[in-house]
Amino acid sequence: MDLSFTPEEKSFRQEVRAFVRANLPEEIRHKVQNGSLLTRDELMRWHRILAEHGWGAPTWPKEHGGAGWDPVRDFIFEEECASWGAPRLLPFGLRMVGPVIMTFGNAAQHRRFLPRIASAQDFWCQGYSEPGSGSDLASLKTKAERRGDSYVVNGQKTWITLAHYADWIFCLVRTDPAARAQSGISFLLIDMKTKGITVRPIITMDGGHEVNEVWFEDVKVPAENLVGEENKGWTYAKFLLGHERTNIAGVGPSKSELQRLKQIAQDQGQRDPAGDRRADDAGDGSSGAVVRARFRGAGRARGAGIRRAAHRHVLQLPQDLDLQRLERDPEEHHLAVAAPLAALAEGELAATQLLRVSVNTETR
């Protein structure tokens, strides 16, 4: 497997770079680079600029209004956007509920919701966590009772990111209290303008307002807003979390901030003696992030067969690990080993890096 960027991917990078630098509003770029919170209008404005260019839903299939990019092109896009100070496209519609609607929703829901997500007409938020139901999400208590052609929702969600901006919220609700915990949950799409919804801010320790409580008091939701089957919401929730875990890692912004930190250190004469060795060189395609993108793309095409392909390449020497530094710092060594194991648990094959470390450590 050749992990280098292809000529077509390099050309795509130049296309993205030119577009972002020509079209990102300077005032938005300035706020992103200075760590300021963006307004709803600013977040939606950048998304709409991309949507007008056909890039509003980068990884969605073209039949659903997306650009149809593979994981590598998506990685390049996010990296170039972050390097120039563009805000990330919000994941709640694009990366979370959109794929759920595509996969489990009906044709009417496809027509109603997907175009408005891709074109940045609707702002979504996620209604999962509740007081006492965070990691133990299946214990959620917000209930939805079927009454005729509607559900009546009562309960509370908490830590809801950007709910004060949102037009819609996708919610896990309990529709069968007598059933086993995971079996009595349904997946509802709820208009945030519906009577009975109250959004209360949670001010974080830095004084910022990003997360909220959302209260539902006799909120009437049309039954046509149920995704899939009643009481099958836990299945759809797990599907969504799979997309959440693998698609919102923030590799591009993290690399951009790391590069800024390196530049600050260099400007102040504090350059790392080992600074010439880059953990991620965006140009040669050897970084762990690109490896994972390659494997995700290959996995879509070949399924479990990619696991065998990975093991055929484990003896290649790593380009991005400084083994001497890992040996001197047990904590850093732990992180280098734990990260690939976590990636393997996610179904990705970055575990090849773990095997490379082991092979090269044993042969030193």
Secondary structure, DSSP 8 states (H G I E B T S, - for coil): ---S--HHHHHHHHHHHHHHHHHS-HHHHHHHHTT----HHHHHHHHHHHHHTT-SSTTS-GGGT-----HHHHHHHHHHHHHTT-----HIIIIIIHHHHHHHS-HHHHHHHHHHHHTT---EEEE--BTTBSSSGGG---EEEEETTEEEEEEEE-S-TTTTT-SEEEEEEES-TTS-GGGGEEEEEEETTSTTEEEEEEE-TTS-EEEEEEEEEEEEEEGGGB-SSTT-HHHHHHHHHHHHHHH---HHHHHHHHHHHHHHHHHTT---TTTTS-S--TTTS-SHHHHHHHHHHHHHHHTTHHHHHHHTTTTS--SS--HHHHHH-HHHHHHHHHHHHHHHHTT--THHHHHHHHHHHHT-
